Amino acid sequence: MSRIGTSAVQVPNGVEVSVSGAAITVKGPKGTLTRDLPEGVAARADAAAKTVVVERADDQRDARSRHGLARTLVANMVRGVTEGYESRLEIVGVGYRAEAQGAGTLKLALGFSHPVVFRAPAGITFDVQEQTKVTVKGADKELVGQVAANIRSLRSPEPYKGKGVRYVDERVRRKAGKTGKK
């Protein structure tokens, strides 16, 4: 039996949850998120108790495996519309920098012959504290992580000098360079 799936998701004040069929919609101060729940799993919102309970249709293996996943997805949606999610990136390298052009556009100088302009999908904003520190913010945890990974893939950190875009807490394994003739 899923330990995660059986616990109810608490809905804080100011958040509205509605369930229609397999779709669940969560509205809050940071936005609105909608998601289709996996097959074999259903959600039930209890407005009086301010909870959402995720239940599975039967005890088949597929339904059991998706039960905890569905509950975690709902919990992430509730947290996203109340607190939001963020992913922090840092840019390492001489001349490498980022510049915000509005809330949803990022201009990156990453050592190419031209600047790279990255446009965010709806619901994502960029915050550039310094030229080398970028924060990706949004209500959807999956989308924030994907946008951060897309920015990192523009210039992944290389193992010799460590130049590139990396997550703030990421460790880059360094390699020794070639040795000269003796």
C-alpha positions in Angstrom: 0.0 0.0 0.0 1.3 3.4 -0.9 2.3 5.4 2.1 2.5 8.7 0.2 -0.7 8.1 -1.7 -2.8 7.5 1.3 -2.1 10.8 3.1 -4.3 13.7 2.2 -3.0 17.0 0.7 -3.8 20.0 2.9 -5.2 23.0 1.0 -4.2 26.3 2.5 -6.4 29.4 2.7 -6.7 31.3 -0.6 -6.3 28.1 -2.7 -9.2 26.7 -4.7 -9.2 23.1 -5.9 -11.7 21.7 -8.4 -11.8 18.2 -9.8 -13.7 17.3 -13.0 -13.2 13.7 -14.2 -9.5 13.0 -14.5 -8.5 16.7 -14.6 -7.6 18.7 -11.5 -7.4 22.5 -11.4 -5.7 24.4 -8.6 -6.0 28.2 -8.3 -4.0 30.3 -6.0 -2.2 33.7 -5.6 0.7 32.6 -7.9 -1.5 31.3 -10.8 -3.6 28.5 -12.0 -2.4 25.0 -12.8 -4.3 22.2 -14.5 -3.2 18.6 -14.9 -4.7 15.3 -16.0 -4.2 12.6 -13.4 -2.8 9.2 -14.5 -5.1 6.4 -15.5 -6.5 4.3 -12.6 -6.2 7.2 -10.1 -8.9 9.7 -9.1 -8.9 12.7 -6.8 -11.6 14.0 -4.5 -11.6 17.5 -3.0 -13.2 18.0 0.4 -14.0 21.8 0.8 -15.1 21.5 4.4 -11.9 19.8 5.6 -9.7 21.7 3.1 -8.0 18.6 1.8 -7.6 16.6 -1.4 -7.6 12.9 -1.2 -6.1 10.8 -4.1 -7.6 7.3 -4.5 -6.9 4.4 -6.8 -9.5 2.5 -8.7 -8.2 -1.0 -7.8 -5.2 -2.8 -6.4 -3.7 -3.7 -9.8 0.1 -3.1 -10.1 -0.3 -0.1 -12.5 -2.8 1.7 -10.2 -0.6 1.1 -7.2 2.5 2.5 -8.9 0.7 5.7 -9.9 -1.0 6.3 -6.6 1.9 8.0 -4.9 2.9 9.8 -8.0 -0.6 11.4 -8.4 -0.6 12.5 -4.8 2.8 14.1 -5.1 1.8 15.9 -8.3 -1.3 17.4 -6.6 0.9 18.4 -3.6 3.4 20.1 -5.9 0.5 22.0 -7.7 -0.8 23.2 -4.3 2.7 24.3 -3.2 3.4 25.9 -6.6 0.3 28.2 -6.5 1.0 29.3 -3.0 4.9 29.6 -2.7 6.1 29.0 -6.2 9.3 27.2 -7.3 12.7 28.5 -8.3 15.9 27.1 -9.8 19.1 29.1 -9.5 21.8 29.0 -12.2 25.3 30.5 -12.3 27.4 31.3 -15.3 31.1 30.7 -15.1 33.6 32.0 -17.7 35.4 35.1 -18.9 32.9 37.3 -20.8 30.0 35.0 -20.0 27.0 36.9 -18.7 23.2 37.2 -18.6 21.0 40.2 -19.1 17.2 40.3 -18.5 15.2 41.9 -21.2 11.8 42.0 -19.6 10.4 39.3 -17.2 10.3 36.6 -19.8 13.3 37.1 -22.0 17.0 36.4 -21.2 20.0 37.6 -23.3 23.0 35.3 -22.8 26.6 35.9 -23.8 28.1 32.4 -23.7 31.2 32.6 -25.9 29.5 32.2 -29.2 29.8 34.7 -32.1 26.4 36.0 -31.3 24.3 36.5 -28.1 21.7 33.9 -27.4 18.2 35.1 -26.7 16.1 32.7 -24.6 12.3 33.3 -24.3 10.4 31.8 -21.4 7.2 29.9 -21.8 4.0 31.3 -20.2 4.2 31.2 -16.4 8.0 31.5 -16.1 9.9 34.6 -15.1 13.7 35.3 -14.9 15.4 37.2 -12.2 19.0 38.3 -12.8 20.7 39.4 -9.6 24.2 39.8 -11.0 25.5 39.2 -14.5 26.4 35.7 -13.6 23.5 34.6 -11.4 20.0 33.8 -12.9 16.9 32.6 -11.1 14.1 30.8 -13.0 10.8 31.3 -11.1 7.3 29.9 -11.7 4.4 28.0 -10.2 4.8 24.7 -12.2 7.7 22.7 -10.7 8.1 20.6 -13.9 8.2 23.6 -16.2 10.7 25.5 -13.9 13.1 22.5 -14.0 12.7 22.0 -17.7 13.4 25.7 -18.5 16.5 25.7 -16.2 17.8 22.5 -17.9 17.2 24.1 -21.3 19.3 27.1 -20.3 22.0 24.9 -18.9 22.1 22.9 -22.1 23.0 26.0 -24.1 26.5 25.8 -22.7 27.0 22.9 -20.3 30.0 23.1 -18.0 33.1 21.7 -19.6 35.5 19.5 -17.5 38.8 21.3 -18.1 38.2 24.9 -17.0 34.6 24.5 -15.7 33.2 27.2 -18.0 29.5 27.2 -18.8 26.1 27.4 -17.2 25.6 25.3 -14.1 23.1 24.9 -11.2 24.2 26.8 -8.0 24.8 23.7 -6.0 26.3 21.6 -8.9 29.8 20.1 -8.6 31.7 19.9 -11.9 34.3 17.1 -12.0 37.5 18.6 -13.3 40.0 16.8 -15.5 43.7 17.3 -15.7 44.8 18.9 -18.9 47.6 17.6 -21.2 51.1 17.8 -19.9 53.8 19.4 -22.0 57.0 17.7 -23.3 59.8 17.2 -20.9 
